[in-house]
């Protein structure tokens, strides 16, 4: 068996960050879609805003800017902590 040809730099990181985006945005959106209460809709909006961080990291990794992608992704825990104190919307 021949080894698969390596893809462009950052392909794996971009895929991982895109999966992080899908999980962090998808879960609250699904809950809000199943039960469209104001509280769950607000959580979905906040989750979507916070999910922009891994999305931006994935886009940066896809272009090959791995350092920028990792630096952007590293901001996600800080954004989560700050969103508990200040409403992200």
C-alpha positions in Angstrom: 0.0 0.0 0.0 1.3 3.4 -0.9 1.1 6.2 1.6 -1.4 8.9 0.9 0.2 12.1 -0.5 0.3 14.8 2.2 -2.2 17.6 1.7 -1.5 21.3 2.0 -0.1 22.5 5.3 -2.8 23.0 7.9 -5.4 20.7 6.3 -5.7 18.6 9.5 -5.7 21.6 11.7 -8.3 23.3 9.5 -10.5 20.1 9.7 -10.2 19.9 13.5 -11.1 23.6 13.9 -14.0 23.3 11.5 -15.3 20.3 13.5 -14.9 22.5 16.6 -17.0 25.2 14.9 -19.7 22.7 13.9 -19.9 21.2 17.4 -19.9 24.5 19.3 -22.4 26.2 17.0 -24.5 23.2 16.1 -25.4 22.0 19.6 -27.1 25.2 20.8 -28.7 25.8 17.4 -30.2 22.3 17.5 -31.6 22.8 21.0 -33.1 26.1 20.0 -34.7 24.6 16.9 -36.2 21.8 18.9 -37.5 24.2 21.6 -37.6 27.8 20.3 -37.8 29.4 23.7 -36.2 32.9 24.2 -33.6 31.4 26.6 -32.5 28.7 24.2 -32.5 31.1 21.3 -30.3 33.5 23.3 -27.9 30.7 24.1 -27.8 29.7 20.4 -27.0 33.3 19.4 -24.2 33.5 22.0 -22.9 30.0 21.0 -22.9 31.1 17.3 -20.9 34.2 18.2 -18.3 32.2 20.2 -18.2 29.6 17.5 -16.8 32.2 15.1 -13.4 31.8 16.8 -12.7 28.2 15.7 -14.2 29.1 12.3 -11.7 31.9 11.9 -9.0 29.6 13.0 -10.0 27.0 10.4 -10.0 29.6 7.7 -6.6 30.8 8.7 -5.3 27.2 8.8 -6.7 26.5 5.4 -4.6 29.3 3.9 -1.5 27.9 5.6 -1.3 30.5 8.4 -0.8 27.9 11.1 0.5 30.3 13.7 -2.4 32.6 13.3 -4.8 29.7 13.3 -3.4 28.4 16.6 -3.3 31.9 18.2 -6.9 32.4 17.1 -8.1 29.1 18.4 -6.3 29.7 21.7 -8.7 32.6 22.3 -11.7 30.3 22.6 -11.4 29.6 26.3 -10.9 33.3 27.1 -14.1 34.1 25.1 -16.0 31.5 26.9 -14.9 32.8 30.3 -15.7 36.4 29.3 -19.1 35.5 27.9 -20.1 34.4 31.4 -19.4 37.9 32.7 -20.5 40.0 29.7 -23.3 39.1 27.3 -21.6 38.5 23.9 -24.6 39.9 22.0 
